[in-house]
Amino acid sequence: MRSALRVSGAVAAATVLTLGAAACGSSGGHAKADAAPSKQSADSGSGGSSGKGKTGLSLDGIKLPAKLPANIQDVKSSDWKNWKNWAKQSFANKRIEGFWTPKRMAQAKENSLKLSSKDAAVGGSQTTAAPPPVGAKKAPRPYTAGSAVLGKIYGEGPEGEFVCSGTVVEDPAHPGKSNLVWTAGHCTSGGAGKGWYHNIMFVPDYNNGGKATDQTRLTNDKDLAPYGYWWANAATTSNQWFTQGDEHGGQTQYDYSLFQVVPPKGTTKSLQETVGGAMSIWFNAPHKISKITAWGYPAAPPYTGVDLYHCDGAPGDLSADPSAPADYRIGCSMTGGSSGGGWFAKKPNGSVALVSNTSIGPADAPVWLAGPRLDGAAQNMFQQFDSRIAG
């Protein structure tokens, strides 16, 4: 396993922006783990789970519902795949040793949202002209130390294993020791009526050495995961996405999620300490930004899911719902699998921060991507979650 490089958050921030220059998915709350999400309004509603419950097994101090599989044998013999009966319960993601084998990882498919021309037209005047197509650029290897804040997400939904992308973000409740990952809402929850996904795992700096050249020909753990596998044990998303989101563009303006991970067995160091950094989040960033850099691990053709890519562009606006704030939109050829990947911009003070995540692309040719503006609703979701898990 590659040793953790001690780099500051500033170095990580510089990396995610300057690499792109050089080389070129509301308010959320928390549902208890033994109850359905609370029925609050869309502006102050709950779409998340702290992973805490009154009954069941305990994982790193977090109680989980009973009868969850504890190992790969339980997975094979239990009825846990009966999604209708249990997936709509609160987020429960007990680590299952032996679940994410290279073969299972290779079978994971893209998890993406696609907007048709008809649905896009509903946005009316909030949608600006489509940006010119931009070809995604592959990050040169070996990845720099700062790129370790970027990574790949694996999860399982009713249709099987899937992949997304994510970013290590700062945790004000635990300065310098964050275990938080930002991604798209549709990478942790299916949206309206579909509940939470399961077996969610984050792999920072995935395939740094480029040993895997095709997702169907994965190599050993050290080649794929230089910093190990980090299982999620608590998650939140916006109430809008959790209760109303859909794969055709509904509530993409709120298509974001935050989850907490636990260290791999054998270590007690935080994710931030291990990878050497974490990104700050720029809530309420303006729509008029000169350049955004989007990162991710696209997995749908022509990409193979094993390489880190990025796109740069001046964002325009996209809205499939005139009543909601418009998404950012940039030209980019990245496909499914890049969902949840971080979008970064330079603040007026020169620092670089996360301003969005990949949410949706067009239903036809992959020529652009859109991501939500992280406004006060996203900030409220973050603060509520951070306060809950800190307590």
N, C-alpha and C positions, 0 to 999 in steps of 0.2 A: 504494500500500500504506500502510495506516495506520501511523504511527510508533509504535515501542514505548514504552509509558508506563512510567516507572520507579516501580513501586510495590513495596512490601515484601511478603514472604510473609504478614505479619500483616494487611495490607490485603486481600490475596487471601482469606485465611481469613475475615475479617470479612464480605467480600462474599458468599461462598457460603452463609453462614448467615443474615446479616441481610437479604439480598434475599428469602429465603424467608419470613422473619418479616414483612417489610414488605409484600410482595405477596400474601400469602395471608390382569465372573461376573469341613495337608499339608506337607510339605516339598517344596521343589522344588530341582532342581539344574540341571545343564546337560549336554546331550548334545553331543558334538563334531559339527561340521558335516558330517563325512564318515562318520558312524556313526549307527546307531539308538540310541534312548534306552537308557541302561544299565539292567540288570535288577536293581534294588535293591528293598528293601521299600517298602511304601506310606508308612511313617513316615520313611524317609530316602532315598526314591527320587529319581530325576532325571526332571523333566518339561520341561526347558528346553534352550535352545541359546544359546550365546554368539555364534553366527554365525561362529565360527572353524573353519577346516578345513585340511587338508593340501594340497588341490589346488584349482584353479579360479581364477576372477577375484578381484580384490581391490577392495573397496569401503571407502574411508576407513580403510584399515589392516586391514579384516576380510576374510579369504579366504573365497571362496564356492565351492560345487561347480561343476565345469565344465559347459558347455553350457546355461547359463541365458540367457534372452533379455536383450539389452542395450539394445534399442530397440523401438519399436512395429513396425518391419518384421520383426524377429526373432519377435515375438509372433505375427504373422500367418502366418509361414512355418514355424514350428517345431512339434514335437509336444509342447510343454511342458504342454498341457492334459491329457495322459494321466495323470490323477491317480493311478491305481493304481500306476504305475511310479515316480513321483517325489514325490508329496505326502507320503508317509509318511517321507521322509528328514528330516534335521534342518532347522531353520528357515533358509531362504535367501531373502532378500527384496531382491535387487538392484534399485536404482531403475531404472525403465524410463521414459525420457523420452517424453512424449506418451501414456502409458497412461491416466491419469485425466483424460480430457476431460470437459467438462460433460455431454455426452451419456451417457458411461459412468457418471458419478456419478449422473445422473438415473435410470438403470436399476437402481441398487443397491437391493436390497430389505432389509426388516428381517431381523435375525438374532436369534431369540429362543428361549427355552426355556419350555415350557408344562407345568404340572402338572395332571393330571386329579384329580378328586375321589377316585378309587380309589387312586391313587398317594399322594395326600396323607394318606389314612387310615392308611397303614402307619406313620406317625410316632408314633402313639399318644400317650402322655401328654406327650411333649416339645412337642407342638403346642398352643399356646394358642388361645383363641377368635379367630376371624377379625376383623380390625379393621374399623371402619366405613369405607365407601367415601369416598375423598377425591379431589376433582377436581384434576387438575394445573393449575398456574397458569403462564401464559406470562411469562417474564422481560421486563420493560419495556425498550424500546430508546430510545437506544443502550445497549448493555450497558456496565456500569461497567468500569473498568480491571481490577479484581480478578477479573472473570469470565473473563478470558483464560486462566486455568488450566484452564478447561473447554473441551472441544472434541469434534469428531466424528471417528470412525474409519471409514475405508473399507478393505475387503479383498476377497479373492476366494477362494471355496471351490468345491467340485465342482459346486455348483448355481448358480454365478454370483456376481456382485458383491453385496456386502452392506454394511450400515452398522451401526455401534455407537457408543458414547460413551466418553469417557475423561477422565482428569485428570492434569495435570502434578504430579509429586510430587518431594519433595526427595531429593537424592542425597548421602548422607554422605561418599561418596568424592570428590565434587566440589562442595563447599559453594558455593552461589550460582550454580552453573553446571550445573544438572541438565539431562539430556536424557532423563529417564525419564517414562514414561506408564503409569498404572495403569488396568486395565480388567478385564473378565470373561475367564475362561479360554476360554469358547466364542466369544470375539471374536478369538482367535489360533489356536485349535486345535479340531478337530472332536470331540475326546474319544476314547473307546475305539476303537482301530483305524483312526482317520481322519487322524492326523498333523496337520501344521501347515497353516494357511492361508497365502496369499501375497499379494503386492502390497499389504501393509498400510501405510497412510498415516494420519497424524494431522493434523487441521486445527484448530488452536486458535482459539477465539473465532469459530467458523464462522458466517458470515452475520450478522455483528454489526450491519450497517446495515439489515438486513431488505429488501434489494433483491430477493432471491428469495422469492416468495410460494408457490411450489409446486415440489416436487422435480422435476417434469417440465418446469419452465420456469426452469431455472437461468440465471444471468447470468454475467458475466465473472469471471476469477480474483480480481481485487481486491475485488469485491463479496463473494465467497464466502470468501476466505482472506486476511484483513487481515494476518496474520503468516506467510503462505506455507504450503507443503505440506512436511510432515516425514515422510520415509520411515523405517520401522523397519529396523534392521540387526542386531538381536539381541533375543531374547525368551526368556521362561521362563513356565512355569505349574506348578501343583502336579502331582506324580506321580499323585495320585488322579484329577484331572480328565483328564490326558493318557491314562491307561491304562484308566479305568473310566467316565468321564463320558458321559452321553447326554442327548438332548433332552427326555426325559421326567422329569427330576429326579434322575437318578443322579449322586451326588457333587457336588451344587450347593453343599454346605458348603465345598467346595474350588474353587469356580468363580471363580478369580481369576488374573490374569496381569500381568506387568510386561514392558514392552519399552523398548528404547533407540532413539532416533531420531538421524538425522544432519541437520545444517542444510541448508536449501535452497541451491541453487547461488547463489554470489555473496555468501555470508555465512559467517562463522566463529563467530558468536555462538551461545551455547547456547540451548536452548529457554527455560530459566528467565530468562536475561537478556533474551531477545527479548520474551516476554510479560509480564515484570515480576514474576514470583513463582512459587512452587511450594508445594504443600500438604504438611504433615507427615502421617505415618501414625500413628494410635493403635492399635498392636498390643495385643491382649489387653484391649480395652475391655470393660466389663461389659455384660451383656444388659440390665440395668435402667438405661436411659438415658431421661431425660425427653423428649427430642426429637431426632429425626434428620431432616435435610433431604436429600432425594435429588434429583439433577439429571440431565438427559439430553436427548437429541434424539429423541423418539419419532417413528417413521416410518410405522407401520401405522395405518390408519384408526381414528379420525377425524383423526389428525394427518398432517402432510405431510412431516415430516422436515427442515424448514428452520428451525424455531424451537426455542429453548432453554426447557425447562419444569422445574418443580420441584414436589415434594410435601413436606409436613411431617407428622410424626406421632410418637407415642410407640410404640416398637417392641414387638411381641410376638414369640413364637417359632414357627418352622415347621420341621418335620423330616419328610423322607420316608425317613429311615434312622435308627432309634433308636440305632445304634451310633456315629453321628457327631454332632459338636456341632450344635446347632440353628442355623438361619439366623435373622437378624433378619427381621421382616415388618412392613410398614406399609401403611395404606390408600393407594392411588395409582392413578390411571387411566391412567398412561403405558403405552404399548404398545411392541412391538418396535422396535428402533432406540435405545431408552434403555438397552439392555443395556450393562453396563460403566460406566455413569455413576456418578460418585462419590456416596457417602453420607457426610454430615458431621455431627459432633456437637461440643458444647462440653465441654472437659475441665474437671476440678475447678479448675485454675488460670485458667480463663476463656479459654484459647486454643481455636481451632477446628481440628479435624483430621479426616482421612479415616478412617472406621471400617469401611466396606464398599463394595460396588458392586452395582448391579442385576444379579441373576442370573436369576430366574425369576418368572413370573406364572401366573395360573390359565388353564386351557384354555378356559374359557367367557368370561365377561365380564371386562374389565380393571378389577378393583376393588381389587387389592392387588399389591404387589411384595415379593420376598424377596431378601436378599443375605447372603453368608457373613460370619461373625464372623472378623475377621483375628486369629487366635490365634497361638500359638507356631509352628505349621506355616507360616503365611503369613510370619511374621517370618524364619524360617529360609530360606525360599525367597528372600526379598528380600535377605538378607545374603549368601547364596551367590552370587546373581546379581551383586550390586554388587561383591563381591570379585573375581569372575571378570572382569568387564568393566573394572574398575579396573586389573587386572594386565595 
